[in-house]
Amino acid sequence: MRSDLLSFVITLFTTLSLATVASAMTMQQQTKSPLRLHVYDHCPYCIRVELALGLKQMPYERVVYGYGDKLGDDSKVGCYDGGNPVLTGKKELPVLEKIGTDGNREWLKAESLDIIKWVETETSDPFKVKSGRKDLTVFFATDGRFKVVQRILSRPRNLKLTHLKDWSREEDRAYAKAKYERGGFDYAAAEACDAESRVEMTKMLKEASTSLLGSDTSLYEDGVLGFDDLLYLPELRTVTVAKGVQWPDRLRKYVVEAHEKANVGTYFDHQVE
């Protein structure tokens, strides 16, 4: 009896140990991916691609860069050499990289829309097509009021997110500030009108919640996340950095759940005054 019990215990222990090792190997295989995505955390174009990969359940290694890293582009003034392998030779992200079984680079893909197209082809599962809705294009237009106020609220705050690789070095923050000031952005003026900008953004988000959402979970009426969501969710994500902006429950739930579904974070837990 004692011998049988001892044999049973040994067998059980061995089985559990092997199961644990197998489980650990499975998790390691799942987290080790031949795809490496090079991004800035604050970049809407990068987030588009992260949403696409996440929603299609394509694992990838995420590599984040400081915004002042020249990425091998010597034409950029005020940047530093981060010591990273050169990607395309241009200071442009996102870039998707395929790593071969030998550990060497097989190919690179740049431009967010081209990468998303590759994701659709690779999975044989295209996203719902871009609707072309005029209300969306007008609301999110580059020179529209939403984008103007979004920049006012986010650009000064982004520089305070020093826990992110994007802004961890003084050179990252200095490069961004100089770049946007050359483009006409006034940081002092933005901070001076911050309170009224938060009020205005709150009103625009209320409009977006009632007029732009096609359903509780998507910009489409059937509730399925599609190409419109890939384009515009990152723009809404940018606003999540601004503490004091009031989000309608419906819109906030849409933004949070869509990002969670793709395993992409927002700034709701890291808001800046």
ZAMINU-574514 format. One record per atom (N, C-alpha, C, O): residue number from 1; residue in one letter; x, y, z. Coordinates in steps of 0.1 Angstrom, whole numbers. Layout:
N
NUM|A|X|Y|Z;
...
This chain:
273
1|M|8|-12|0;
1|M|0|0|0;
1|M|9|13|0;
1|M|7|22|-8;
2|R|19|13|10;
2|R|27|24|11;
2|R|35|26|-2;
2|R|38|37|-7;
3|S|40|15|-8;
3|S|47|15|-21;
3|S|39|21|-32;
3|S|44|29|-40;
4|D|26|16|-33;
4|D|17|21|-43;
4|D|15|36|-42;
4|D|15|43|-51;
5|L|13|41|-29;
5|L|10|55|-26;
5|L|23|63|-30;
5|L|21|74|-36;
6|L|34|58|-27;
6|L|47|66|-30;
6|L|48|67|-46;
6|L|52|77|-51;
7|S|45|56|-52;
7|S|46|55|-67;
7|S|36|65|-73;
7|S|40|72|-83;
8|F|24|66|-67;
8|F|14|75|-72;
8|F|19|90|-71;
8|F|17|98|-80;
9|V|24|93|-59;
9|V|29|107|-56;
9|V|40|111|-66;
9|V|40|122|-71;
10|I|49|101|-68;
10|I|60|104|-77;
10|I|55|107|-91;
10|I|60|116|-98;
11|T|46|98|-96;
11|T|40|100|-109;
11|T|33|113|-110;
11|T|34|120|-121;
12|L|25|117|-100;
12|L|17|129|-100;
12|L|27|141|-101;
12|L|25|150|-109;
13|F|37|141|-93;
13|F|47|152|-92;
13|F|54|154|-106;
13|F|55|165|-111;
14|T|58|142|-112;
14|T|64|143|-125;
14|T|55|148|-135;
14|T|59|156|-144;
15|T|42|144|-135;
15|T|33|148|-145;
15|T|30|163|-144;
15|T|30|170|-154;
16|L|29|168|-131;
16|L|26|182|-129;
16|L|38|191|-133;
16|L|37|201|-139;
17|S|50|186|-130;
17|S|62|193|-134;
17|S|63|194|-149;
17|S|67|205|-154;
18|L|61|183|-156;
18|L|62|184|-171;
18|L|51|193|-177;
18|L|53|200|-186;
19|A|39|193|-170;
19|A|28|201|-175;
19|A|32|216|-173;
19|A|29|224|-182;
20|T|38|219|-162;
20|T|43|233|-159;
20|T|53|237|-169;
20|T|52|248|-175;
21|V|63|229|-172;
21|V|73|232|-182;
21|V|67|234|-196;
21|V|70|243|-203;
22|A|57|225|-200;
22|A|51|226|-213;
22|A|43|239|-214;
22|A|43|245|-224;
23|S|36|242|-203;
23|S|28|255|-202;
23|S|38|267|-204;
23|S|34|276|-212;
24|A|49|267|-197;
24|A|59|278|-198;
24|A|64|279|-212;
24|A|66|290|-218;
25|M|67|267|-219;
25|M|72|267|-232;
25|M|61|273|-242;
25|M|65|280|-251;
26|T|49|269|-240;
26|T|38|274|-248;
26|T|37|289|-247;
26|T|36|296|-257;
27|M|38|294|-235;
27|M|37|309|-233;
27|M|49|316|-239;
27|M|47|326|-245;
28|Q|60|310|-238;
28|Q|72|316|-244;
28|Q|71|316|-260;
28|Q|74|326|-266;
29|Q|66|305|-265;
29|Q|64|305|-280;
29|Q|53|315|-284;
29|Q|55|321|-295;
30|Q|43|317|-276;
30|Q|33|327|-279;
30|Q|38|341|-279;
30|Q|34|349|-287;
31|T|47|344|-269;
31|T|52|358|-268;
31|T|64|360|-277;
31|T|66|372|-280;
32|K|70|350|-282;
32|K|81|352|-291;
32|K|75|352|-305;
32|K|70|342|-310;
33|S|76|364|-312;
33|S|70|365|-325;
33|S|80|369|-336;
33|S|90|376|-332;
34|P|79|365|-348;
34|P|88|369|-359;
34|P|85|384|-363;
34|P|93|389|-371;
35|L|74|390|-358;
35|L|71|403|-361;
35|L|75|413|-350;
35|L|73|411|-339;
36|R|82|423|-355;
36|R|87|434|-346;
36|R|82|447|-350;
36|R|85|451|-362;
37|L|74|454|-342;
37|L|68|466|-346;
37|L|75|478|-339;
37|L|76|478|-326;
38|H|80|487|-347;
38|H|87|499|-342;
38|H|78|511|-341;
38|H|72|514|-351;
39|V|76|517|-329;
39|V|66|527|-327;
39|V|71|538|-318;
39|V|81|537|-311;
40|Y|63|549|-318;
40|Y|62|559|-308;
40|Y|49|556|-301;
40|Y|39|553|-307;
41|D|48|556|-288;
41|D|36|554|-280;
41|D|25|564|-283;
41|D|13|561|-283;
42|H|29|576|-285;
42|H|19|587|-287;
42|H|14|589|-301;
42|H|5|597|-304;
43|C|20|581|-310;
43|C|17|583|-325;
43|C|4|576|-329;
43|C|3|564|-329;
44|P|-6|584|-334;
44|P|-18|578|-339;
44|P|-16|568|-350;
44|P|-23|558|-351;
45|Y|-6|571|-359;
45|Y|-4|562|-370;
45|Y|2|548|-365;
45|Y|-2|538|-371;
46|C|10|549|-355;
46|C|15|537|-349;
46|C|4|529|-342;
46|C|3|517|-343;
47|I|-5|536|-335;
47|I|-16|530|-328;
47|I|-26|523|-338;
47|I|-32|512|-335;
48|R|-28|529|-350;
48|R|-36|522|-360;
48|R|-31|508|-362;
48|R|-39|499|-362;
49|V|-18|507|-364;
49|V|-12|494|-367;
49|V|-13|485|-355;
49|V|-16|473|-357;
50|E|-11|490|-343;
50|E|-12|481|-331;
50|E|-27|476|-330;
50|E|-29|465|-326;
51|L|-36|484|-333;
51|L|-50|480|-332;
51|L|-53|469|-342;
51|L|-59|459|-339;
52|A|-48|471|-354;
52|A|-50|461|-365;
52|A|-44|448|-361;
52|A|-50|437|-363;
53|L|-31|448|-357;
53|L|-25|435|-353;
53|L|-32|429|-341;
53|L|-33|417|-341;
54|G|-36|437|-331;
54|G|-42|432|-319;
54|G|-56|426|-322;
54|G|-59|415|-317;
55|L|-63|433|-330;
55|L|-77|428|-333;
55|L|-76|415|-342;
55|L|-85|407|-341;
56|K|-66|414|-350;
56|K|-64|401|-358;
56|K|-56|391|-350;
56|K|-53|380|-356;
57|Q|-53|394|-337;
57|Q|-46|384|-329;
57|Q|-33|380|-335;
57|Q|-29|368|-335;
58|M|-25|389|-340;
58|M|-12|386|-346;
58|M|-2|391|-336;
58|M|0|403|-334;
59|P|5|382|-329;
59|P|15|387|-318;
59|P|27|394|-325;
59|P|31|391|-336;
60|Y|32|403|-317;
60|Y|44|411|-322;
60|Y|52|416|-310;
60|Y|47|418|-299;
61|E|65|418|-313;
61|E|73|425|-303;
61|E|72|440|-305;
61|E|74|445|-316;
62|R|70|447|-294;
62|R|68|462|-295;
62|R|81|468|-291;
62|R|87|466|-280;
63|V|87|477|-300;
63|V|99|484|-297;
63|V|95|499|-298;
63|V|91|504|-308;
64|V|97|506|-287;
64|V|94|520|-286;
64|V|106|529|-286;
64|V|117|525|-281;
65|Y|105|540|-293;
65|Y|117|549|-295;
65|Y|115|563|-288;
65|Y|103|567|-287;
66|G|126|569|-285;
66|G|125|583|-281;
66|G|122|592|-293;
66|G|127|589|-304;
67|Y|114|602|-291;
67|Y|109|610|-302;
67|Y|121|618|-308;
67|Y|120|622|-320;
68|G|132|620|-301;
68|G|143|627|-306;
68|G|153|618|-313;
68|G|163|623|-318;
69|D|151|605|-313;
69|D|160|596|-320;
69|D|159|598|-335;
69|D|148|597|-341;
70|K|171|600|-342;
70|K|170|603|-356;
70|K|167|591|-364;
70|K|164|592|-376;
71|L|168|579|-359;
71|L|165|566|-366;
71|L|173|565|-379;
71|L|169|559|-388;
72|G|186|570|-378;
72|G|194|569|-390;
72|G|192|579|-400;
72|G|199|579|-411;
73|D|184|589|-398;
73|D|181|600|-407;
73|D|189|612|-404;
73|D|185|620|-395;
74|D|200|614|-410;
74|D|210|625|-407;
74|D|205|638|-411;
74|D|211|648|-408;
75|S|193|639|-419;
75|S|188|651|-423;
75|S|180|658|-412;
75|S|177|670|-413;
76|K|177|651|-401;
76|K|169|657|-391;
76|K|178|665|-381;
76|K|188|660|-376;
77|V|174|678|-379;
77|V|182|687|-370;
77|V|177|685|-356;
77|V|165|684|-353;
78|G|186|685|-347;
78|G|182|685|-333;
78|G|180|671|-327;
78|G|175|669|-316;
79|C|183|661|-335;
79|C|181|647|-331;
79|C|194|640|-326;
79|C|205|646|-328;
80|Y|193|629|-319;
80|Y|204|622|-314;
80|Y|204|608|-320;
80|Y|194|603|-325;
81|D|216|602|-319;
81|D|217|588|-324;
81|D|214|579|-312;
81|D|222|578|-303;
82|G|203|572|-312;
82|G|199|563|-301;
82|G|207|550|-301;
82|G|205|542|-292;
83|G|215|547|-311;
83|G|223|535|-311;
83|G|215|523|-316;
83|G|220|512|-313;
84|N|204|525|-322;
84|N|196|514|-326;
84|N|199|510|-341;
84|N|204|519|-348;
85|P|196|498|-345;
85|P|198|494|-359;
85|P|190|503|-368;
85|P|178|506|-365;
86|V|195|507|-379;
86|V|188|516|-389;
86|V|176|508|-395;
86|V|178|496|-399;
87|L|165|514|-396;
87|L|153|508|-402;
87|L|152|512|-416;
87|L|160|507|-425;
88|T|144|522|-420;
88|T|143|526|-434;
88|T|153|537|-437;
88|T|154|541|-449;
89|G|159|543|-427;
89|G|168|554|-429;
89|G|161|568|-428;
89|G|167|578|-430;
90|K|148|567|-426;
90|K|140|579|-424;
90|K|134|579|-410;
90|K|132|569|-404;
91|K|133|591|-405;
91|K|127|593|-391;
91|K|112|592|-392;
91|K|105|602|-391;
92|E|107|580|-395;
92|E|93|578|-397;
92|E|89|565|-391;
92|E|95|554|-394;
93|L|79|565|-382;
93|L|73|553|-377;
93|L|58|553|-378;
93|L|53|564|-379;
94|P|51|542|-379;
94|P|56|528|-376;
94|P|64|521|-387;
94|P|63|525|-399;
95|V|71|511|-383;
95|V|78|502|-392;
95|V|76|488|-387;
95|V|79|485|-375;
96|L|71|479|-396;
96|L|70|465|-392;
96|L|81|458|-398;
96|L|85|459|-409;
97|E|87|449|-389;
97|E|99|442|-393;
97|E|96|427|-392;
97|E|90|423|-382;
98|K|100|419|-402;
98|K|99|404|-401;
98|K|113|399|-398;
98|K|123|401|-405;
99|I|114|391|-387;
99|I|126|384|-383;
99|I|126|370|-387;
99|I|116|363|-384;
100|G|136|365|-394;
100|G|137|351|-399;
100|G|141|342|-388;
100|G|144|346|-376;
101|T|140|329|-390;
101|T|143|319|-380;
101|T|158|320|-376;
101|T|162|315|-366;
102|D|166|326|-385;
102|D|181|327|-381;
102|D|183|340|-373;
102|D|195|343|-369;
103|G|172|347|-370;
103|G|174|359|-362;
103|G|177|372|-370;
103|G|178|382|-364;
104|N|178|370|-383;
104|N|181|382|-391;
104|N|169|388|-397;
104|N|158|381|-399;
105|R|170|400|-401;
105|R|158|407|-407;
105|R|155|402|-421;
105|R|164|400|-429;
106|E|142|399|-424;
106|E|138|394|-437;
106|E|133|406|-445;
106|E|136|408|-457;
107|W|125|414|-439;
107|W|119|426|-446;
107|W|114|437|-437;
107|W|112|434|-425;
108|L|112|448|-442;
108|L|106|460|-435;
108|L|94|465|-442;
108|L|94|465|-455;
109|K|84|469|-435;
109|K|72|476|-441;
109|K|70|489|-434;
109|K|69|489|-421;
110|A|69|500|-441;
110|A|66|513|-435;
110|A|52|517|-440;
110|A|45|510|-448;
111|E|47|528|-435;
111|E|34|534|-438;
111|E|23|526|-432;
111|E|21|514|-435;
112|S|16|532|-423;
112|S|5|525|-415;
112|S|-5|518|-424;
112|S|-9|507|-421;
113|L|-10|525|-434;
113|L|-20|519|-442;
113|L|-15|507|-450;
113|L|-22|497|-452;
114|D|-2|508|-454;
114|D|4|496|-461;
114|D|5|484|-452;
114|D|3|473|-456;
115|I|9|487|-440;
115|I|10|476|-430;
115|I|-3|470|-427;
115|I|-4|458|-426;
116|I|-14|478|-425;
116|I|-27|473|-423;
116|I|-32|464|-434;
116|I|-38|454|-433;
117|K|-29|469|-447;
117|K|-32|461|-458;
117|K|-25|447|-458;
117|K|-31|437|-462;
118|W|-13|447|-454;
118|W|-5|434|-453;
118|W|-12|425|-442;
118|W|-13|413|-444;
119|V|-16|431|-431;
119|V|-23|423|-421;
119|V|-35|417|-426;
119|V|-38|405|-423;
120|E|-43|424|-433;
120|E|-55|419|-439;
120|E|-53|408|-449;
120|E|-59|397|-449;
121|T|-42|409|-457;
121|T|-39|399|-467;
121|T|-33|386|-460;
121|T|-37|375|-463;
122|E|-25|389|-450;
122|E|-19|378|-442;
122|E|-29|369|-435;
122|E|-28|357|-434;
123|T|-39|376|-430;
123|T|-50|369|-422;
123|T|-61|364|-431;
123|T|-70|357|-426;
124|S|-62|369|-443;
124|S|-73|366|-452;
124|S|-86|370|-445;
124|S|-97|364|-447;
125|D|-86|381|-438;
125|D|-97|386|-430;
125|D|-97|401|-430;
125|D|-93|407|-420;
126|P|-102|407|-441;
126|P|-102|422|-442;
126|P|-111|428|-432;
126|P|-121|423|-428;
127|F|-107|440|-428;
127|F|-116|448|-419;
127|F|-128|453|-427;
127|F|-127|454|-440;
128|K|-138|457|-420;
128|K|-150|464|-427;
128|K|-144|476|-434;
128|K|-136|483|-429;
129|V|-148|478|-447;
129|V|-142|489|-455;
129|V|-145|502|-449;
129|V|-155|504|-442;
130|K|-136|512|-453;
130|K|-138|526|-449;
130|K|-151|531|-454;
130|K|-154|529|-466;
131|S|-159|537|-446;
131|S|-173|541|-450;
131|S|-173|553|-458;
131|S|-182|555|-466;
132|G|-163|562|-456;
132|G|-164|575|-463;
132|G|-174|584|-458;
132|G|-178|594|-465;
133|R|-179|582|-446;
133|R|-189|591|-440;
133|R|-183|605|-439;
133|R|-173|607|-433;
134|K|-191|614|-444;
134|K|-187|628|-444;
134|K|-186|634|-430;
134|K|-177|642|-427;
135|D|-195|630|-421;
135|D|-195|635|-407;
135|D|-182|631|-400;
135|D|-177|639|-392;
136|L|-176|619|-403;
136|L|-164|615|-397;
136|L|-152|623|-403;
136|L|-143|628|-395;
137|T|-152|625|-416;
137|T|-140|632|-422;
137|T|-140|646|-418;
137|T|-130|652|-416;
138|V|-152|652|-416;
138|V|-153|666|-412;
138|V|-149|668|-398;
138|V|-141|677|-394;
139|F|-154|659|-389;
139|F|-151|660|-374;
139|F|-136|658|-372;
139|F|-130|665|-364;
140|F|-129|649|-379;
140|F|-115|646|-376;
140|F|-106|652|-386;
140|F|-94|648|-387;
141|A|-110|662|-394;
141|A|-102|668|-404;
141|A|-90|675|-398;
141|A|-90|680|-386;
142|T|-79|674|-405;
142|T|-66|679|-399;
142|T|-67|694|-395;
142|T|-61|698|-384;
143|D|-75|702|-402;
143|D|-76|716|-398;
143|D|-89|719|-391;
143|D|-93|730|-389;
144|G|-96|708|-387;
144|G|-109|710|-381;
144|G|-107|713|-366;
144|G|-96|712|-360;
145|R|-118|717|-360;
145|R|-117|722|-346;
145|R|-113|711|-336;
145|R|-106|713|-327;
146|F|-118|698|-338;
146|F|-114|688|-329;
146|F|-99|686|-329;
146|F|-93|685|-318;
147|K|-92|686|-341;
147|K|-78|684|-341;
147|K|-70|696|-335;
147|K|-60|694|-329;
148|V|-75|708|-338;
148|V|-69|720|-332;
148|V|-69|719|-317;
148|V|-59|721|-311;
149|V|-80|716|-311;
149|V|-81|715|-296;
149|V|-74|703|-291;
149|V|-68|704|-280;
150|Q|-74|692|-298;
150|Q|-67|680|-294;
150|Q|-52|684|-293;
150|Q|-46|680|-283;
151|R|-46|691|-302;
151|R|-32|695|-302;
151|R|-30|704|-290;
151|R|-20|703|-283;
152|I|-39|714|-287;
152|I|-37|723|-276;
152|I|-36|715|-263;
152|I|-28|719|-254;
153|L|-45|705|-262;
153|L|-46|698|-249;
153|L|-34|687|-248;
153|L|-29|685|-237;
154|S|-30|681|-259;
154|S|-21|670|-258;
154|S|-6|674|-259;
154|S|2|668|-252;
155|R|-3|683|-267;
155|R|11|686|-269;
155|R|19|690|-257;
155|R|29|685|-254;
156|P|14|700|-249;
156|P|21|703|-237;
156|P|21|692|-227;
156|P|30|690|-219;
157|R|10|684|-226;
157|R|9|673|-216;
157|R|18|662|-220;
157|R|24|655|-211;
158|N|19|659|-233;
158|N|28|648|-237;
158|N|42|649|-232;
158|N|49|639|-228;
159|L|47|661|-231;
159|L|61|664|-227;
159|L|63|660|-212;
159|L|74|659|-207;
160|K|52|659|-205;
160|K|53|655|-190;
160|K|52|640|-188;
160|K|53|636|-177;
161|L|49|633|-199;
161|L|48|618|-197;
161|L|62|612|-199;
161|L|65|604|-207;
162|T|71|616|-189;
162|T|85|612|-190;
162|T|87|597|-187;
162|T|98|592|-188;
163|H|77|590|-182;
163|H|78|576|-180;
163|H|78|568|-193;
163|H|81|556|-193;
164|L|73|575|-203;
164|L|72|568|-216;
164|L|86|570|-224;
164|L|92|581|-222;
165|K|90|560|-231;
165|K|102|561|-239;
165|K|102|573|-248;
165|K|112|579|-251;
166|D|90|576|-254;
166|D|89|587|-263;
166|D|95|600|-257;
166|D|102|608|-265;
167|W|93|602|-244;
167|W|97|615|-238;
167|W|107|614|-227;
167|W|108|623|-219;
168|S|114|603|-226;
168|S|122|600|-214;
168|S|134|609|-213;
168|S|140|611|-202;
169|R|139|613|-225;
169|R|151|621|-225;
169|R|148|636|-228;
169|R|138|639|-234;
170|E|156|644|-222;
170|E|154|659|-224;
170|E|154|662|-239;
170|E|147|671|-244;
171|E|163|655|-247;
171|E|164|657|-261;
171|E|151|654|-268;
171|E|148|660|-278;
172|D|144|644|-263;
172|D|131|640|-270;
172|D|121|652|-268;
172|D|114|655|-278;
173|R|120|657|-256;
173|R|111|668|-254;
173|R|115|681|-261;
173|R|106|688|-267;
174|A|128|683|-261;
174|A|133|695|-268;
174|A|130|694|-283;
174|A|126|704|-290;
175|Y|132|683|-289;
175|Y|130|681|-303;
175|Y|115|683|-307;
175|Y|112|690|-317;
176|A|106|677|-299;
176|A|92|679|-302;
176|A|88|693|-301;
176|A|81|699|-309;
177|K|92|700|-290;
177|K|89|714|-288;
177|K|94|723|-300;
177|K|86|731|-305;
178|A|106|721|-304;
178|A|112|729|-315;
178|A|105|726|-328;
178|A|102|735|-336;
179|K|102|713|-330;
179|K|95|709|-343;
179|K|81|716|-344;
179|K|78|721|-354;
180|Y|73|715|-333;
180|Y|60|720|-334;
180|Y|60|736|-334;
180|Y|51|742|-340;
181|E|69|741|-327;
181|E|70|756|-327;
181|E|74|761|-341;
181|E|69|772|-345;
182|R|82|754|-348;
182|R|86|758|-362;
182|R|73|757|-371;
182|R|72|764|-380;
183|G|64|748|-367;
183|G|52|747|-375;
183|G|41|757|-371;
183|G|30|757|-376;
184|G|44|765|-361;
184|G|35|776|-357;
184|G|27|773|-344;
184|G|19|781|-340;
185|F|30|762|-337;
185|F|23|759|-325;
185|F|30|767|-313;
185|F|42|768|-312;
186|D|21|773|-305;
186|D|25|781|-294;
186|D|22|774|-281;
186|D|10|774|-277;
187|Y|32|769|-274;
187|Y|30|761|-262;
187|Y|24|770|-250;
187|Y|15|766|-243;
188|A|29|783|-249;
188|A|25|792|-239;
188|A|10|795|-241;
188|A|2|796|-232;
189|A|6|798|-254;
189|A|-7|801|-257;
189|A|-17|789|-254;
189|A|-28|791|-249;
190|A|-12|777|-257;
190|A|-20|765|-255;
190|A|-23|764|-240;
190|A|-34|760|-236;
191|E|-13|765|-232;
191|E|-15|764|-217;
191|E|-23|775|-212;
191|E|-31|773|-202;
192|A|-23|787|-218;
192|A|-31|798|-213;
192|A|-46|796|-216;
192|A|-54|801|-208;
193|C|-49|789|-227;
193|C|-63|786|-230;
193|C|-67|772|-227;
193|C|-77|767|-232;
194|D|-60|765|-218;
194|D|-63|751|-215;
194|D|-76|749|-209;
194|D|-83|740|-213;
195|A|-80|758|-200;
195|A|-93|756|-193;
195|A|-105|756|-203;
195|A|-114|748|-203;
196|E|-105|766|-211;
196|E|-116|768|-221;
196|E|-115|757|-232;
196|E|-125|752|-237;
197|S|-102|752|-234;
197|S|-101|741|-244;
197|S|-107|728|-239;
197|S|-112|720|-246;
198|R|-105|726|-225;
198|R|-111|714|-219;
198|R|-126|714|-220;
198|R|-133|704|-223;
199|V|-132|726|-218;
199|V|-146|727|-219;
199|V|-151|725|-234;
199|V|-161|718|-236;
200|E|-144|730|-243;
200|E|-147|729|-257;
200|E|-146|714|-261;
200|E|-155|709|-269;
201|M|-135|707|-257;
201|M|-134|693|-260;
201|M|-145|685|-254;
201|M|-150|675|-260;
202|T|-149|688|-242;
202|T|-160|680|-236;
202|T|-172|681|-244;
202|T|-179|671|-246;
203|K|-175|693|-250;
203|K|-187|695|-258;
203|K|-185|686|-271;
203|K|-195|680|-276;
204|M|-173|686|-277;
204|M|-171|679|-289;
204|M|-172|664|-287;
204|M|-177|657|-296;
205|L|-168|659|-276;
205|L|-169|645|-273;
205|L|-183|641|-271;
205|L|-187|630|-274;
206|K|-191|650|-265;
206|K|-205|647|-263;
206|K|-212|645|-277;
206|K|-220|637|-279;
207|E|-208|654|-286;
207|E|-213|654|-300;
207|E|-208|640|-307;
207|E|-216|634|-314;
208|A|-196|637|-305;
208|A|-191|624|-311;
208|A|-199|612|-305;
208|A|-202|603|-313;
209|S|-202|612|-292;
209|S|-209|601|-286;
209|S|-223|599|-292;
209|S|-227|588|-294;
210|T|-230|610|-294;
210|T|-243|610|-299;
210|T|-245|609|-314;
210|T|-254|603|-319;
211|S|-235|615|-321;
211|S|-237|616|-336;
211|S|-228|607|-344;
211|S|-232|603|-355;
212|L|-216|604|-339;
212|L|-206|597|-347;
212|L|-207|582|-345;
212|L|-205|574|-354;
213|L|-209|577|-332;
213|L|-209|563|-330;
213|L|-221|556|-337;
213|L|-232|561|-335;
214|G|-218|546|-344;
214|G|-229|539|-351;
214|G|-236|529|-342;
214|G|-247|525|-344;
215|S|-228|525|-331;
215|S|-233|516|-321;
215|S|-225|518|-308;
215|S|-217|527|-308;
216|D|-228|511|-298;
216|D|-220|512|-286;
216|D|-206|508|-287;
216|D|-197|512|-279;
217|T|-203|499|-297;
217|T|-190|493|-297;
217|T|-182|496|-310;
217|T|-171|491|-312;
218|S|-188|504|-319;
218|S|-181|507|-332;
218|S|-187|519|-338;
218|S|-197|524|-334;
219|L|-180|524|-348;
219|L|-185|535|-356;
219|L|-195|530|-367;
219|L|-201|538|-374;
220|Y|-196|517|-367;
220|Y|-205|510|-377;
220|Y|-218|506|-369;
220|Y|-217|503|-357;
221|E|-229|506|-376;
221|E|-242|502|-370;
221|E|-242|488|-365;
221|E|-249|485|-355;
222|D|-235|479|-371;
222|D|-236|465|-367;
222|D|-227|462|-355;
222|D|-226|451|-350;
223|G|-219|472|-350;
223|G|-211|471|-338;
223|G|-198|464|-340;
223|G|-190|462|-331;
224|V|-194|460|-353;
224|V|-181|454|-356;
224|V|-171|465|-358;
224|V|-173|474|-366;
225|L|-159|463|-352;
225|L|-148|473|-354;
225|L|-143|471|-368;
225|L|-140|460|-373;
226|G|-142|482|-375;
226|G|-137|482|-389;
226|G|-127|493|-392;
226|G|-121|498|-383;
227|F|-125|496|-405;
227|F|-114|505|-409;
227|F|-116|519|-403;
227|F|-106|526|-400;
228|D|-129|523|-403;
228|D|-131|537|-397;
228|D|-126|537|-382;
228|D|-120|547|-378;
229|D|-128|527|-375;
229|D|-123|526|-361;
229|D|-108|527|-360;
229|D|-103|533|-351;
230|L|-102|520|-369;
230|L|-87|520|-370;
230|L|-82|534|-372;
230|L|-72|538|-366;
231|L|-89|542|-380;
231|L|-84|555|-384;
231|L|-87|565|-372;
231|L|-78|574|-370;
232|Y|-98|564|-366;
232|Y|-102|575|-357;
232|Y|-101|572|-342;
232|Y|-101|581|-334;
233|L|-101|559|-338;
233|L|-98|556|-324;
233|L|-85|562|-319;
233|L|-85|567|-308;
234|P|-74|561|-327;
234|P|-62|567|-322;
234|P|-63|582|-319;
234|P|-56|587|-311;
235|E|-71|589|-327;
235|E|-73|603|-325;
235|E|-80|606|-312;
235|E|-76|615|-305;
236|L|-90|598|-308;
236|L|-96|599|-296;
236|L|-87|595|-284;
236|L|-87|602|-274;
237|R|-79|585|-286;
237|R|-69|581|-276;
237|R|-60|592|-272;
237|R|-57|594|-260;
238|T|-56|600|-282;
238|T|-47|611|-279;
238|T|-53|621|-268;
238|T|-45|626|-260;
239|V|-66|623|-268;
239|V|-73|632|-259;
239|V|-73|626|-245;
239|V|-75|633|-235;
240|T|-71|613|-244;
240|T|-73|607|-230;
240|T|-62|611|-221;
240|T|-63|609|-209;
241|V|-52|618|-226;
241|V|-41|623|-217;
241|V|-45|635|-209;
241|V|-39|638|-198;
242|A|-56|642|-213;
242|A|-60|654|-207;
242|A|-69|652|-195;
242|A|-81|649|-197;
243|K|-64|654|-183;
243|K|-73|654|-172;
243|K|-82|666|-171;
243|K|-78|677|-174;
244|G|-94|664|-168;
244|G|-104|675|-167;
244|G|-113|675|-179;
244|G|-123|682|-178;
245|V|-110|668|-189;
245|V|-120|666|-200;
245|V|-130|656|-196;
245|V|-126|645|-192;
246|Q|-143|659|-198;
246|Q|-153|650|-194;
246|Q|-158|642|-205;
246|Q|-162|647|-216;
247|W|-157|629|-204;
247|W|-160|619|-214;
247|W|-174|614|-212;
247|W|-177|609|-201;
248|P|-183|614|-222;
248|P|-196|607|-221;
248|P|-193|592|-218;
248|P|-184|586|-224;
249|D|-201|586|-210;
249|D|-199|572|-206;
249|D|-199|563|-218;
249|D|-190|554|-219;
250|R|-208|565|-228;
250|R|-208|557|-240;
250|R|-196|558|-248;
250|R|-190|547|-252;
251|L|-191|570|-250;
251|L|-179|571|-258;
251|L|-166|566|-251;
251|L|-158|559|-257;
252|R|-165|569|-238;
252|R|-154|564|-230;
252|R|-154|548|-231;
252|R|-143|542|-232;
253|K|-165|542|-229;
253|K|-166|527|-229;
253|K|-161|522|-242;
253|K|-154|512|-243;
254|Y|-166|528|-253;
254|Y|-162|524|-267;
254|Y|-147|525|-268;
254|Y|-140|516|-273;
255|V|-141|536|-264;
255|V|-126|538|-266;
255|V|-118|528|-257;
255|V|-109|522|-262;
256|V|-122|526|-245;
256|V|-115|517|-236;
256|V|-116|503|-241;
256|V|-106|496|-242;
257|E|-128|498|-244;
257|E|-130|484|-247;
257|E|-124|481|-261;
257|E|-119|470|-262;
258|A|-125|490|-270;
258|A|-119|487|-283;
258|A|-103|486|-282;
258|A|-98|477|-288;
259|H|-97|494|-274;
259|H|-83|493|-272;
259|H|-79|481|-264;
259|H|-70|474|-267;
260|E|-87|478|-254;
260|E|-85|465|-246;
260|E|-86|453|-255;
260|E|-78|443|-253;
261|K|-96|453|-264;
261|K|-97|441|-273;
261|K|-85|439|-281;
261|K|-82|427|-284;
262|A|-78|449|-284;
262|A|-65|448|-292;
262|A|-53|448|-283;
262|A|-42|448|-288;
263|N|-55|448|-270;
263|N|-44|449|-260;
263|N|-35|461|-262;
263|N|-23|460|-262;
264|V|-41|472|-264;
264|V|-34|485|-266;
264|V|-39|494|-255;
264|V|-51|495|-252;
265|G|-30|501|-248;
265|G|-33|510|-237;
265|G|-38|523|-241;
265|G|-35|528|-253;
266|T|-45|530|-232;
266|T|-48|545|-234;
266|T|-41|552|-223;
266|T|-32|547|-216;
267|Y|-44|565|-222;
267|Y|-38|574|-212;
267|Y|-47|577|-200;
267|Y|-44|585|-192;
268|F|-59|570|-200;
268|F|-68|573|-189;
268|F|-62|571|-175;
268|F|-66|578|-166;
269|D|-53|562|-174;
269|D|-47|559|-161;
269|D|-34|568|-159;
269|D|-28|566|-148;
270|H|-31|576|-168;
270|H|-19|584|-167;
270|H|-22|599|-172;
270|H|-13|605|-178;
271|Q|-33|603|-168;
271|Q|-37|617|-173;
271|Q|-29|627|-166;
271|Q|-24|626|-155;
272|V|-27|639|-173;
272|V|-19|650|-169;
272|V|-28|662|-167;
272|V|-37|665|-175;
273|E|-26|669|-155;
273|E|-34|681|-152;
273|E|-33|691|-163;
273|E|-38|702|-163;
